């Protein structure tokens, strides 16, 4: 049995009876058990997956109504709440936390009869770009296990890439879906802010983050987006734009599309091979009839500083609730005064979270708020207006997803600043709210390179169409593991 | 000069649900930690959902206090660690970056003194801490989150009060106002809470917190004035500090924690989008808002000729004015106003009395009509009312069972007066000389008839009899 089939193929095979859900789920579980020791994509697995598969098979056999996922195995980043399963955020703080409710994206998937196969690894509270900052240990890149899978949705990217599921949900605060998608050679989409409900996504920087689908093809990504998008009564920030079928008209091509190449993301600091792959992708798009021209987004150079200022400020507030009073880990409270107790309990955050907590209490504090936080908000508006201007001239923007190739585990873990700088190509989408997608484009020395498109707010359809057109020009190898 | 400013927290107790979730806003009768959900205890992944009714009710308070409401409002996070705060930040409003709270720049007149309202903001109440012993010396702090997320309106005044008495009057007006608007029941424990800021002459500002009741704020302010004056007289500087009201000892005590040095790191709450409040919303609210106390008072005076003092009592108490509104018509309005503000008082002053009251608006209308049609006297009316509030029986039944019917038949009254005359010979001869003492005889007749005698007729007959003697 081929576990590397796409969602579309899976649905066909289940429908025509050549495959049962139970067979596929059992094989997937076998595969997970085999490869997990070398890649560590999952934090926990769904022990009921096989019985859930049997249920769906039974319904299919009885010709009862079955949701559009037909038992498809989907993995979920472990910062998205799942009722009855642990949601740890890869943190000691939530080591044993079982949410009493499903995130809206989870209830959407469940109502379409998807099987949540397991919860995937991440940098603690989604803060990182390598999945090395997980309390449960790093995930490894399936293309070369000495390398990081990217992050923070590293486990999700690994699980999709290593055929441990068909698709996954990650979350993208500054590139956390797109970066690991690029590093692991899968597709990853960050939707427009407000297109997908955040109810049940454990907040890190709530003004900029979104849940995003990850899959092996653009079409599969569109299929998952159909299920998880839409207005939600549990999230006041979701936007009602009616029901759109993102899988329709994917193949319209890019002829006549105006594509802007973001100058600041292809020049200095970009790996030569990454730059070369990007140029190749651009000429491919030109041969397909797109008009590609460079565009300068001046504020990009301030985007990393802006992002870390805003994200840390929000994180400092969002993570303040982890005081181990209402839930958390075992801790004997005897003899502690309140403040001492909180300080002691909060020492259990890992190093990266601690760094951002400190930054997050400093940059918005009295005396510094004007110099840092308020300035960051100003730059953010400037980025927004520059992006708005750009989309008056272009339908899409293009850049490499990551300026560099995947790096080795441990290589940069002690140099946080160099890790922060790697976000430069992704965070403009979060700061401005626009959608962006990363698709696998090339392999170099056995390591993947991803290409990224941006579109204007709520233009996911245009975005997916361009990604689909470029995807068709690629010919990539199967995962070695 | 003494300057006092207030920070008042008013719970919107009349709402169904909390500010950001569907748990009950009325948490008082519920078992500990049962009125909670993922949102109000801040479980990971939960998001606040703004209760639009709370915004409307807060806007009503803002309008009633003459505040300006901005075209769109925003919510902010106030960040600090405290065990009663489930998220370790409070969702509130903040005007430092421009007016985005539900109201600002209002004013209220208190005895011709203008009290400016700096701002009104909508925010969530924290949970409730229960200490073993006192908060300073507790070994155990228990947390009840039932209250967490209850809609709270904070009203901040400018330091315009000069005396504790003005503060009390203002608070009375405010309590009447929120009750009249139907947004809050100020009689509920903790529904209306006050902190004060006070400075004398050019002294530093002292904040008084932890004042449990309205009555105590006046006492606390008096205490502070005396304390600060005595420091000033001895040339001791008054430190800027926060002091807690010690209810048992009736003094303020310095709070050792440096609360004024807190840095709350306010920033926009992105989980709640800006709420547009266009002028049509405000117009609609104004139109549908309950009539203000002031307008009621004016109407009572102008339309029904009710005396000022009666109109004031009647309009400022929602319970009384509601009764009046339902009972009165053009003719009996004045009489009903009288009954409510003179006779009913005493039977319906406290919440408990009001809850047990069997009186209906129809009773009041019947009573007023009976008095006006000379079926019973005012005095008998009082007796009847006493019975009505207890039993709720119809007035006609009470009149006959208590034999309250009016004595207005001349011959029987004349006979009773003759009896009084023979018993009070001395008084009669005195009355002949000095007409001012006639009332003594009228009183005797009233006592004999248990108040049923028509006073005017009685006086008339007595006068005639005295003249003919």
Interface residues (C-beta under 8 A of the other chain):
Chain A: X80 X81 X87 X89 X94 X97 X99 X100 X101 X103 X198 X199 X200 X201 X202 X203 X206 X207 X233 X234 X235 X236 X237 X313 X314 X316 X317 X320 X321 X323 X325 X326 X327 X338 X339 X342 X361 X364 X365 X366 X369 X373
Chain B: X38 X41 X42 X43 X44 X45 X46 X47 X48 X49 X50 X77 X79 X81 X83 X86 X87 X88 X89 X141 X143 X263 X265 X266 X267 X268 X270 X271 X272 X273
